[in-house]
Amino acid sequence: MVVVTAEELRLELDTFSVACDDEAVLDKMLEQCLCHRMKAEDMVCEWFAFSTTKQQLKLTVNNLEAFEHEVLNKKHKAKGVSKGNKLNTTKDVHSIQDLIKAEEEEEDLLDSYSTPAKGSQKRALTTPEQPRAKRSGVRVPSPGQLLSPASFSPSATPSQKYSMRGARGEVVATFGVVQGPRWAGRGQTEVRVELLEGCEESLCSSYKFMFQRLRDVRSVLTEKIEELGEELRKHFNIEEFSPVSLPAQDTVVVLGQVCCDSNGKLNAHSVVLEAGQEHGARQVPVDLSELQDYSLFPGQVVVMEGINTSGSKFVATKLYEGVPLPFLSTPEVKLEVKEASEPVMVLVACGPYTTSDTLTYDPLIDLLNVINKDRPDVCILMGPFVDSKHEQIEKAQVTEPFETIFSRCVDSVVDGTRGTGCKLVLVPSQRDVNHHYIYPQPPFILPNLRKEDVQRVTLAPDPCTLVIGGVTFGLTSTDIIFHMGAEEINSATGSDRFSRIMKHMLTQRSYYPVYPPAEEVNMDYERFQQYGQLPLTPDILIVPSELRYFIKDVIGCVCVNPGRLTKGQVGGTYGRLLVQQNPVHVQGDRVSPCIAAQVVKI
């Protein structure tokens, strides 16, 4: 990969006494260097030769475009033809398989792409009794062919550590009891997968972001404090809230948002309570020494009871826990008339789908093999599909556009699962280098999706709430567990951190309740207020994270961290669930629709 800077181009232009102060011209030359893989010296020499033959053309953007059309494109085309005629001396197992499949389609291809051998290259004979089939219609490539190493980089090789991994298919976390000999679905195309709010009320297209004003952000945060505060006031029968900064000798109840008194990490001595506009919008330090059990994080809306004798410090004596939203209302039936229906198998996997040392999609191919073997009814695949944190992408060692790699990856997933009949749900990630780096994140756009796949593939935003066979799923690919876990403080000994974080999400009624957000999260608060809140408590909450996988029942919601499909240079994990379609309340008690769940090594 040739890396050229504007300063290098200026120095080379000065060598030929060509002055250039127009940044647009330098940007155009940089673009041409990148597209045609040329050094600054070669680019300037080519331009000088071209301009000389054209009676000393001036260095402008229009002239550079003519130069590219007449000179660079022709050189690039000739170079590509010469390279195509050369015989590759290095092949791997994927490339050899590609050649074998190509030979079955068209016999003449072998001469152009075969590996040189000693002596003459023999060709398989054909007879009239056994003719070789020519091209007959469009042939769908296999996932292994579309995602072969050679399709991304000539030097791409499979990861050695990944190929040598052990414990493949090992179950590392379980929930519930599996009925039957093994996990398997039926590829039920009739299972309904839809967004809870409907497309007209969900984030279904791109939008202009990061044009928000500070007053608008402040307004969103204030509304969040007031709305959650009103729910807590009604639930705990609190008459009214007192201003945080008002001196009082008696015990009072206050409402506010937890903040940190500095730019550092929150601790027990840096907690500040910020009130809403109705209660003065002041910040007051909080003394937590009287609280025996607490769990706090920045951005958390809380109700505290305590004393503020001077108005400068609030001594908290009691902390009111938040209240989750209700579940999706379902019809109530008696136990003896409840009809049993076939459970639905849902497979969940989160990227990256490549190991960190290569851009081969071997883990994704293995996952597609699992899908074809187990035939789940629904597959939820969450980004990143083209990881911006991948070493080769960070170092600009990829020769193809990111959109091309993404299209090939998604086409392989859609084509590789078509025979199973399963429904696909694709959720983007802020680490997808080809997509918008914003939260909430609009769904992918797949303009080349076939008509027969439109009903089978659901393009969902991040975050989103889905209804699968009458069961609600909450999904977010943003690593809220890692972000909140780095900021949360607690005094409870022996309590489970993951359960606390999941409970905070449910009781704060938000897919991302942390404020301020992590540096890697670009939050658009106007859209977040509309699309980033929990509309209800989901039956199942999927929250993939870099942290350890888990499956936990938190206040009736089954929370699953399936992990990531790869962890560095080794294989990771994915999740699978069995859920009961159209769950009902039995004799007044809610029954969780999640029958069983597992986290499995790829």
N, C-alpha and C positions, 0 to 999 in steps of 0.2 A: 504494500500500500504506500503510494507516494504522498508525502505530506508536504505541502507548499504553503508558504506564508506570503502575505502582501509585501512584507519588507524584502524578502528574497526577490520578488518580482521587480520591485523598485530598483534594487541594486543592479539587476541584470539589464533593466531598461536604461539605467544611467551609463552602462558600458557602451551602449550604442547612441548615447546622447539623446535619448527619447524621454522627454519630460511627461510625467503623468501625475496630476493632482486630483483627478476625478476618482472618488471611491467606487462609483458604480462601474467604472472601467476595470479597476483592479478586482472587484468582486466577480465580474464576468470572466476575467482571465483565470482567477482562482477556480471558478466553476469548470472552465474548460480543462484546466490541469487535472482536476479530480475526475472528470468524466472520461478523459482520454489517457489518464495515468501517465502524465508527462511531468518532468522536472521543470523548474522555473527557467533554467538555462535553455533547455530544448524548446520550450514554449516561446521564449523571446526570440530565439534564433529563427524559428519558423515564421514568426510574425514579421521580423525584419526582412526576411527574404521575400515574403508575400507583399509587403508594403513597397519594397523597392521595385518589384515588377509592375506595380500599379501606380508608378510615379509618385512615390512617397506619400502614401495614404496617411491621414491623421489617425491617431489612436482613439477611436470612439467605440461605443457599444455597437452601433449599426455596422461599422466596418469589421468589428470582431465577429459578429454573426456571419457576415459574408466570408470572412477568413475561415471560420469553422465549417461552413458549408462547402467551400471550394477545396480546402486543404485537409483539415483535421478529420472530417468524416470519411474522406477517401482513404486516408492513411489507416484509420481505425478499421475500415472495412477490409482493406487489403491485409492488415495484420491478422484480423479474425479468420480470413480464409486460409492464410498460411498456417496458422495454428491448428485449424481444423483438419488440415491434411497430414499433420505430423502424427505419428503413432505414439500413444501414451505408453510409457514404460512402467508406470506404477498403477496397479489395480488392487482393489480390495474386494471383499466378498459381495458387497452391495453392487459395485460396478459390474462385476462378472455376472451377477444375477440379472442386472439390467440388460446386458448384452444378449444373454440367452433368450430373454423375453422379446427383445427387439428382433432377434433372428427368426422367431416364430411368426412375427408380423410381416417382415420384409427381408428377403434373403440377401439383398444387396447391401444392407447395413453392416454386415459382418466385415466386409472388406475395408470399410472406413474406420471402424472402431476396435478391431480385434487387437489383442496383445501379440506383438511380434514373437515368433518362435523360430528355432533353428530349423533350417530346411524349408520346404514349401508348406504353405498353410492350406490344409485340406478342408474342403467344404462338404457338408453332409449332402449325400446324394438324394435326389427325388426321382420317383418313377411315376408313370401314368397311373399305376394301381394305388400309389400312396402320394398324391399330389400335396404340395405344401400350400396351405390356405393363404391367399393374398388378403389385403385389407378388405374387410367387409363391415362397413359401419364404423362407429366410434368405439374404440376399446377403452374401458376405464382402467387406468393404471392402478396397481396395488399401492397401499400405503408405503411399503418398503421402497417401491420404485420412485414415488414422488419425493420421498424424504431421504433419498440416498445421499451419502456424504458428498459425492461428486457434484450434486445439484446445488450445493451451497459454496463450496470452496474446493479447488483442486487438491489442496493439502489437508482437507478434513479427514480425520481418521476416527474410528470408534474409540470411546473411552475405555482404557484398559481396566481401570478400577471398577467401572460400572459392569463391564462384561464378566468380571471375576467375582461379583457380589454373591453372597450366600443368603440363605433363608428366604428365597423367593416364595411369595405367596403365604408367608407366615402371618398369622393373625396376632397383632400386638395390642389390641384394645377391643373390648367387647361390651355390649349392652343388651340386656334382654336374652331371650332364648330363641334359637333358630329352630323352626319346625321343618323337618324333612332332612334328607341325607346331606344336602349341600345347598349352597347359595346359587340360585338360578332364577332368572325371570322368564317371561314368555314373549318379550318383544311386543308388548301390547300397543298397537298403534292407536287404539281407541282411548287410551288414557289421556285425559285432558290436561294440558299444561298452559296456564295463562297467568298474566300479571293480575295481582289482586285488584288494583284500581282500574284496570282496563287501559288500553293503549292511549285513549284520549286524555287520561289523567296521569299517566306515567311519563317519565323522562324517556322519550322515544326518538329524539333527534338531537343533533349538535346545537349548541347555542353560543352566543358571545359571552365570554366570561372575563373575570378580573377587571370589570369596570365598576365595581362596587365602591361606594364611598364609606368612610369611617362611620358616619352617622347611621348609615343603613346597617352596618354590622352591629353597631351598638343597639339599634332597634330590634334586631333579631334576637340578640342575647337577652335584652330586657323582656321581650315577650316570652322567651323560654322560661325565665325566672318566674314571671307572673303566672303563666299557665300551670307549671308544675306546682308552684306554691298554692294556687287555688285548689288543686286536687288534693294536696296534702292537708290543707286546712279543713276541707270537707271530710276527709277520711278520719282524721284524728279529732274532729269536733273542736277545733281551735277557734276561739271567738275572733281574734284579730292578731295581726303581727305588729310588733313595735319596731320603731326605727333602730337600726343597728347602733348608731352613734349617740342615741339619746341616753344621758345618765339616768340610772334607775337603781334604787336601793332594794327593790323587790325583784323577784324572779319574773323574767319576761320571755316571750317567745319571738324569735326573729327569723327572717327569711333572707337568704342570700346565696351567692355563688362563691364556691371555694376558689381562692387565688393564692399565688405565691408572692411574698413581699419583695422578691428580686427576680433576676433572670436565671437564677440557679434552680436546682431541683427542689421540689417541695419536701419539707420535713416538718416534724412536730412543732418546731419553733418559728417556722416561717409562714404559717397558715394565716390567711387574711380572708375575711368574709366581706363580700361586696354586695350591697343591697341594690334593688331595682330602683327605677325612677320614682315609684310611689312611696318609697321609704327612704328617700334622701340621696340615693346613688352614692353613698359614702363607703369607704373601705376602713374596716376596723380589725386590728390584730385579734386573734383568738387564742385563748389559753386552753389547751386540751388536757391539762394535768388532772382534771376532775372526771374525765371520761374514762371508763374502764374498757370499753370496747368501741372502736371506731375504724372506719376504712374510708379514706378520703383521697380525692384526686382533683387536679385543676379543672375547673369547668363544671364541677358537680353542684347541682342545686340541692340545698339542704335546708332543713328546719331545725334550729337549735334552741334549747331552753337553757337559760343561765342568767348571770348578773353582770351588769356593766355599771359599776359605781361611779367611775370618773368619766365615762364616755370615750375613753381612749383604748380600752382593752375589754373584750368580752370573755368572761370566764364561763365556758360551756359546761353544763352539768348533765345534759341529756341530748341525744341525737335521734331525730325521728327518721326512720328508714323510708325510702321511697316506696311507691305503690305501682305495681305493673299494670298494664292494660289488660282487658279481658281477652280471652281467646275468641276465635271465630265461632259465632253462634251456630250450633247444629241442632237438629231435631232430637227430642228426647223420647226414648222408647223404653219399654220394660225389658227386663233381661230375657224372659222366655220368648219374646217375639223378635229378638234381634237377629237379623239375617247375616250370615257370614258370607263375605265376598273374597275373591282372590286378592291376596296382598300384592302390592306393587314394589318392585325392586328398583331402587334409585342408586346409581353409582355417582360418586363425587370425587373429582380430582382437581388439583390446583397446580399451576405452573410454578417454576419453569419446567418445560418439557424436554430440555436438553441439560446435559451435565456442563459444569463450568469450564471444562478444558477442551470442549469441542462443540461444534454446531450441528452434529448429527442428532437426529431426533429418535434415537434408539429407544429411550424410555417411552415416548409417545407410541411408537410402533408396538412395544410390549403391551401398553395399555389397550390399544386397539385389538390386539390378540385376546386380551382378557374379556373385552366387550363382546367379541365374536364368540367366545367360548361360553360365557355366562348369560349372554343375551338379556341384559337389564332392560327394564321398560323405559327408564329415563336416565340419561347421562348428563350430568351437570359438569361442564368443563370451565374452569375459571382461569383467568390469565395470571401471569404473563405468558403469551404464546411466543413473542419475540422479546426477550428480556433485555431491558436497557442496562441492567447491571451485569450482563454477561461480559466476560473479559474481552472477547474478540470484538464485540460491538462497542465497548468503551474505547478500545484502541483503534477503532475504524479499520479493522482487518477484514471486513465483509465487502465483497465486490458487487453484490446485488442490492437493489433497493429494498428497504425493510418491508414495504408493502408487498413486494413480490414474494419474499420469504413467508410473510403472514398468509398470503393467499394460497401458497402451496401447502402450508401447514393445515389451514382450515379445509381446503379441498380434500386433503388426505383423510381428515376426520370425517367429513360428510360422506365421501365415497366409501371409506373403509367401514362405515357403520350402516350403510344403506341396506345391506342384506339382513341385518338383525331386526329392522323395523322399529328400533327404539327412537324415542324422542330425544332431541339434542337441545341443551340450553347452554349458550355461550355467554359468559360474563367477562367483560374486560377488566384490566388492572391498570393502575397508574404506572406500572413498570413496563407496559406494552409500548415499545419505542415507536410504533407506527400509529398510536392513538393519542387522544387528547389527555394531557396531564392535569386533570381537574377532578374535583370531588364536589358534588356527585358527578359521575362520569357517564356520558351518553353511551348507548349500545354501539356495537360494531355495525358497519354498513357492508353488506355483501351483495353488490349489484349483479354478480354473475351466478347467483344461486339459482339452481334449476327449479322449474315449476313444481316438479314432484317432491322437492325438498322444502318448499316454502312452508307447508303445513307441519313438517316434521322438525324444523329448526326454529327455536325461539331465541331471538337476540335480545338480551336483557341488559339493563343498565347496572351500574354499581353505585349504591346498593339497590336492592329490589326485594319485593315480597311476591312470591309465586304461590299459586294454588295448583297442586299436582294431585289429581284424583280426589279433590275435596280436602286435602291436607295442606296447611300453610307452611311455606318454607321462607325463612329470612336469610338473605345472602348478601355478603359483602366480601370482596377480595382484598380490601385494605386491611393491613395487619393491626387492627385495633387492640388485640391482645398484647402485642409487643409494645405498642405505644402507651397504652394505659398501664401496663405492668411496670414500665420504666418510671412512671410518675406517681403511682399509688403508694400511700403510706397507710399502715394499719397497726393496731395494738393487739390484735387477736393472735394468741399463740396457738399453733397447731391447725389453724384454719387453712383451707385450700385457696391459693391465690387465683387459680383459674375460675373456680366457682364464684369468688367474689367479683371478678371482672365481668363475668357473664351476668351476674345479678345486677351489677351497676348498669349494664346496657339495657336490661329489661326494665329496671325501675326508673332509669332516666329517660326511657322511651326514645332512644336514639341509637342509630347505627354507629355514630361517632360522637360520644358525649364529651370528649376531651377538648378543653380550651385553655391556652392556645394550642392548635394542632401541631403535630410533629412537623419538622422542617420539610420533609419530603411530601407532605400533603398540602396541595394547593386548594384551599377551601373557598368555594363561592357560597357565601352565607345566604344570599337571597334564594338560590336554588336549593341549598341545603335545608332551609326552613320548609320548603315545599316537598322535597323528594328524599331527604336524609333522615326523616323521623320514622319511628315504628308506628304504623297505623293500628297495630294490635300486637298482642303477644303471639308470636308464631309457634306452631306446634314443634317445629324443628328449626334451629338456628345454626347455619353453616358459617364458621369463622376461621378460615385457614390462616396459619401463622407459621413463622420461623421457629416458634417455640414448640415444645413437645406436644405431640398429638394427644387427644383425649376425647372421651364421650361422657357427658355428665347430664344428669337431670337436675335442672335448676328451676325451682318453683314451678314445676310442671312442664317446662320447656326442655326438650332434649337438645343440648348444645354439643356440636361436633366440630372438632378441629381435625380435619383429615390429614394435616401436614402438607408438605409439598412433594410432588412426584420425584423430584431430585433434590439432594442435599449436597451441594458442592460437586464433587466428582463421583459420588456414589448414589445409589438408588434411594428413593424416599418411600412414601406411603400414599395410599388413596383410601377413600371410605366407601362403604356400601350400607344401605339401609333397606329394611323391609317395613313398609307402612301399610296400614289398613285404609282402603279407600272409603271415602264418605263416612268418617267416624261419627258416632252418635254418643249422647250422654245416656248412661245406663242407670236407671233408678236414682236420678238426681246427681250422680257422681260422674265427673269427667274421666274418661278413659283415654290415655295417651294413644294416638294413632301409630306411634313408633313401636313396632313389635320387637325389632332387634336391630342392632347396628354393630359394625365392625370397622376397624382400621387395619388395613392389610399392606404388607410390603410388596412393592412392585417386583 
